[in-house]
Amino acid sequence: MMNSKFDEYLEFPCAFTFKVMGVATETLEQEVLEVVQRLAPGNYSPSSRLSTKGNYRSVSLSIQVTSKEHIETLYQELGAIEDVRHVL
C-alpha cells in the first residue's frame, strides 16, 4: 500500500475527486467506471475531456470514499487500467 496521509487531512466518509488521464480510446471512460463501480458502487456522472490534439482523454469523477485505504486502492486499481497514464 501507499504511505499517504489522507487520514490526517480528511474526515471519512467523504467525497474525493479523482482525475484519470489516459489514451483517448472509446472504452477509457467505461473502464474507469467499471473499476469505480467494483470498489465504490454508486451513481456516478463523470466528466470527460479530450486533449487539444485528441490523443488523450481525462475523466474526472467524485467518489464517496470510506478510508485512506479505500483511496489508495482506487488509485492503484485505476492506474492499472492499460490505457491510463496518470491518476490524480
C-alpha positions in Angstrom: 0.0 0.0 0.0 0.9 3.6 -0.3 2.2 5.7 2.6 -0.2 8.6 2.2 -1.6 11.0 4.8 -5.2 11.1 3.6 -6.4 10.1 7.0 -4.7 13.1 8.6 -6.5 15.6 6.3 -9.9 14.1 5.6 -12.8 13.0 7.6 -14.3 9.8 6.4 -16.6 9.0 4.7 -16.3 11.9 2.2 -16.4 12.7 -1.5 -13.0 12.5 -3.1 -12.4 13.7 -6.7 -10.2 11.5 -9.0 -8.9 12.7 -12.4 -7.8 9.8 -14.6 -5.8 10.7 -17.7 -5.1 8.2 -20.5 -5.0 7.4 -24.2 -8.2 8.6 -25.9 -9.8 5.2 -26.6 -13.5 4.7 -27.0 -13.6 2.5 -23.9 -11.5 4.5 -21.4 -14.4 6.1 -19.6 -16.3 2.8 -19.4 -13.2 1.0 -18.0 -12.8 3.7 -15.3 -16.4 3.4 -14.3 -16.2 -0.4 -14.1 -13.3 -0.2 -11.6 -15.1 2.5 -9.6 -18.4 0.5 -9.5 -16.5 -2.6 -8.3 -14.7 -0.7 -5.5 -17.3 2.0 -4.6 -20.7 1.2 -6.1 -22.8 4.3 -6.7 -24.4 6.5 -9.3 -21.6 8.4 -11.0 -21.6 11.1 -13.7 -18.0 11.5 -14.8 -17.0 14.5 -16.9 -14.7 13.7 -19.8 -12.4 15.9 -21.9 -10.2 15.3 -24.9 -6.8 16.9 -25.2 -6.2 19.6 -27.7 -4.8 17.2 -30.3 -7.3 14.5 -29.3 -4.7 11.9 -28.3 -5.6 11.8 -24.6 -8.7 11.9 -22.5 -9.2 13.0 -18.9 -12.1 11.5 -16.9 -13.0 13.3 -13.6 -15.4 12.0 -11.0 -16.2 12.4 -7.4 -16.3 9.2 -5.4 -17.6 8.5 -1.9 -14.6 7.0 -0.1 -14.6 5.4 3.4 -11.0 5.4 4.4 -7.4 6.1 3.5 -7.0 2.5 2.3 -10.1 2.9 0.1 -8.5 5.9 -1.7 -5.2 4.1 -2.1 -6.9 1.0 -3.6 -8.8 3.2 -6.0 -5.6 4.9 -7.1 -3.9 1.6 -7.7 -6.7 -0.1 -9.5 -7.4 2.9 -11.7 -3.7 3.2 -12.5 -3.7 -0.5 -13.5 -6.0 0.1 -16.4 -4.0 -0.5 -19.6 -4.6 2.9 -21.3 -4.3 5.0 -18.2 -1.2 7.2 -17.9 -1.9 9.2 -14.7 -4.3 9.3 -11.8 -4.6 12.5 -9.8 
